[in-house]
Amino acid sequence: MAADGEADVRGIVVRGALTSEDLRMLVKGPTADDRALAAHKLCRKMDREDLTEEERVHAHEILKVMAGDAAELVRRALAVTLKSSTLLPRDIAMKLARDVESIALPVLNFSPAFTDDDLAEVIRLGGPVRQAAIARRPQLSAKVTATLVEHGCEEAVRVACANDNATFTETGLQTVLHRFTRSEAVLAAVAYRSVLPLSVTEKLIGMVSESVREHLIATQALPPQIALELATGAGERAAIDLIDQAGRAADIKGFVAHMKAHDKLTPSLLLRGLAQGHMTFFEWAVAELADVPHHRTWLMIHDAGPLGLRAIYERAGLPARLFSAFRAGVDTFHSMSFDEALHDRTRFQERMMQRFLTQASKAPKEDVDYLLEKMDRLSPEPARKLAPRVREAAGA
């Protein structure tokens, strides 16, 4: 260690956290191993202390000594020990980010010292390995992902897209699809994000493999025209449940309007949706069929008296023979706890269907079979026990 380094730390004491022996070993340790051990020990001590502003300044001087050590082992001890710490100042973090990969990657992965501009600069100039390290960070802003989308290598972009704590704009994701049209790994990473804009989902449907396509259909809301095409198109590789799609639709009014325009808003579809607890879909579908504003339809469906539901049901042109089944569905929904829907949607659906099936003896056989199959996917054992009793009551 140079004499200048010794002068830098002479006399620095951080309120008992450090000893003169710690500092002496950091500066004059005979081997890199000795100095690396001292660096690790000092970093841990300083990071655990509640430092005053003056003590923090002194601590930063000590970190500069470590960052300037000729031995890679010492600089790595600093980078690894303080990779997630707020003690590491920005100027030292940037110095470490430009160091060899064994030192740069830990801080690029985790350090909160970097600004978005710092990370963008490393992405543009740092190469694929550093790009991928940034892509794995616990949080990524839209500004950083935009830079990755434009300048990142395929692997870095894949990692960022697979990171659900990375924020992407709709434009950013569209650019990913444009740049990596032929990369199955990148497209799959985008498809498996927890939330996607409709425009991205729509474009991905025609780009990904069958298994990824099925995942998109099962988890993402699709534009109504795509949902209908997939539900009715001949030879489609993946089946699609329009009720599930209606339950995920952000614009439920537009979704049911599109379905009505294509004659897909059938009594069977409404009954199946109601039996699964998709009350919002049922309300908007009835409103669309009856040509009555949603707020008035809501009041009539949820009217405590006996006439409201029947009046809006008849106005919607739904078949009289199925009214008792729809009545059972609405009554079942009202008997369920709101907290069940709020906290465990799958459990709510299972219980809703189970109660409906034991009450709605007038439900058509094909709808009963559909609901039993749906229940079987959610909870096989209750569905198997319930099936014989339900089919016997329905005359199946």
PEBELRA-V86977 format. One record per backbone hydrogen bond with DSSP energy under -0.5 kcal/mol. NH is the residue of the N-H (numbers start at 1). CO is the residue of the C=O. E is the energy in kcal/mol with one decimal. If there is no record, write none. Layout:
<<NH;CO;E> <NH;CO;E>>
//
This chain:
<<5;2;-0.5> <6;2;-1.2> <7;3;-2.1> <8;4;-1.9> <9;5;-1.1> <10;6;-1.0> <12;9;-2.1> <13;11;-0.6> <15;13;-1.0> <17;14;-3.0> <23;19;-1.9> <24;20;-2.5> <25;21;-2.5> <26;22;-1.8> <27;23;-2.0> <28;24;-3.5> <29;25;-1.6> <35;31;-2.1> <36;32;-2.8> <37;33;-2.3> <38;34;-2.1> <39;35;-2.6> <40;36;-2.5> <41;37;-2.3> <42;38;-2.8> <43;39;-2.6> <44;40;-2.2> <45;41;-2.1> <46;42;-2.7> <47;43;-2.4> <48;44;-1.4> <49;45;-1.0> <51;49;-1.2> <56;52;-2.4> <57;53;-1.8> <58;54;-1.9> <59;55;-2.6> <60;56;-2.3> <61;57;-1.5> <62;58;-1.6> <63;59;-2.2> <64;60;-1.9> <65;61;-1.4> <66;62;-1.8> <67;63;-2.8> <68;64;-1.4> <69;66;-1.5> <74;71;-0.6> <75;71;-1.6> <76;72;-2.6> <77;73;-1.9> <78;74;-1.8> <79;75;-2.4> <80;76;-3.0> <81;77;-2.0> <82;78;-2.1> <83;80;-0.8> <85;82;-1.0> <88;85;-0.6> <93;89;-2.4> <94;90;-2.6> <95;91;-1.6> <96;92;-2.6> <97;93;-2.1> <98;94;-1.0> <98;95;-0.6> <99;96;-1.4> <103;100;-1.5> <104;100;-2.7> <105;101;-2.5> <107;103;-0.8> <108;104;-2.4> <109;105;-2.4> <110;106;-1.4> <111;107;-1.9> <114;111;-0.7> <119;115;-2.2> <120;116;-2.4> <121;117;-2.1> <122;118;-2.1> <123;119;-2.3> <124;120;-2.1> <125;121;-2.1> <126;122;-3.4> <131;127;-2.1> <132;128;-2.4> <133;129;-1.7> <134;130;-2.1> <135;131;-2.2> <136;132;-0.9> <136;133;-0.6> <137;134;-1.9> <138;109;-0.5> <140;165;-1.8> <145;141;-2.3> <146;142;-2.1> <147;143;-1.4> <148;144;-2.2> <149;145;-2.9> <150;146;-1.6> <151;147;-3.0> <152;148;-2.7> <157;153;-2.2> <158;154;-2.4> <159;155;-2.5> <160;156;-2.4> <161;157;-2.5> <162;158;-1.9> <163;159;-0.5> <163;160;-1.0> <164;162;-0.9> <166;163;-2.0> <167;140;-2.7> <167;165;-0.6> <168;166;-0.5> <173;169;-2.1> <174;170;-2.1> <175;171;-2.2> <176;172;-1.9> <177;173;-2.1> <178;174;-1.8> <179;175;-2.9> <180;176;-2.6> <181;178;-0.7> <183;180;-1.5> <184;182;-0.9> <187;183;-2.4> <188;184;-2.3> <189;185;-1.8> <190;186;-2.1> <191;187;-2.5> <192;188;-2.0> <193;190;-1.7> <200;197;-0.5> <201;197;-2.3> <202;198;-2.8> <203;199;-1.6> <204;200;-2.6> <205;201;-2.0> <206;202;-0.6> <206;203;-0.7> <207;204;-2.6> <208;204;-1.6> <213;209;-2.6> <214;210;-2.3> <215;211;-1.7> <216;212;-2.4> <217;213;-2.3> <218;214;-2.1> <219;215;-1.6> <220;216;-2.8> <226;223;-0.6> <227;223;-2.5> <228;224;-2.5> <229;225;-1.9> <230;226;-2.6> <231;227;-2.0> <232;228;-2.0> <233;229;-2.2> <236;233;-1.0> <242;240;-0.7> <245;241;-2.1> <246;242;-2.5> <247;243;-2.2> <248;244;-1.1> <248;245;-0.5> <249;245;-1.0> <252;250;-0.8> <255;251;-2.2> <256;252;-2.5> <257;253;-1.9> <258;254;-2.1> <259;255;-2.1> <260;256;-2.5> <261;257;-2.2> <262;258;-1.0> <263;260;-2.1> <264;259;-3.1> <265;259;-0.6> <266;264;-1.8> <270;266;-2.2> <271;267;-2.7> <272;268;-2.5> <273;269;-2.3> <274;270;-2.6> <275;271;-2.5> <276;272;-1.0> <277;274;-1.8> <278;273;-2.4> <279;277;-2.1> <282;278;-2.2> <283;279;-3.0> <284;280;-2.3> <285;281;-2.5> <286;282;-2.5> <287;283;-2.4> <288;284;-2.2> <289;285;-2.4> <290;286;-2.8> <291;287;-1.2> <292;287;-1.9> <297;293;-2.3> <298;294;-3.0> <299;295;-1.7> <300;296;-1.9> <301;297;-2.6> <302;298;-2.4> <303;300;-0.6> <311;307;-2.5> <312;308;-2.1> <313;309;-2.4> <314;310;-2.5> <315;311;-2.0> <316;312;-1.7> <317;314;-1.2> <318;313;-1.7> <322;319;-1.4> <323;320;-1.6> <326;322;-2.2> <327;323;-3.2> <328;324;-2.3> <329;325;-1.9> <330;326;-2.5> <331;327;-2.6> <332;328;-2.5> <333;329;-2.3> <334;330;-2.2> <335;331;-1.4> <336;332;-0.8> <336;333;-1.1> <340;337;-0.8> <341;337;-1.0> <342;338;-1.9> <343;339;-2.5> <344;340;-2.1> <348;344;-2.5> <349;345;-2.5> <350;346;-2.3> <351;347;-2.5> <352;348;-2.7> <353;349;-2.6> <354;350;-2.2> <355;351;-2.6> <356;352;-2.4> <357;353;-2.9> <358;354;-1.3> <359;355;-0.7> <359;356;-1.3> <360;356;-3.2> <361;359;-1.7> <363;360;-1.4> <368;364;-2.3> <369;365;-2.9> <370;366;-1.8> <371;367;-2.5> <372;368;-2.6> <373;369;-2.3> <374;370;-2.3> <375;371;-2.6> <376;372;-2.4> <377;373;-1.4> <378;374;-1.3> <379;375;-3.5> <383;379;-1.6> <384;380;-2.3> <385;381;-2.0> <386;382;-2.1> <387;383;-2.1> <388;384;-0.6> <389;385;-0.5> <390;386;-2.3> <391;387;-2.6> <392;388;-2.1> <393;389;-2.1> <394;390;-2.2> <395;392;-0.8> <396;391;-3.2>>
//
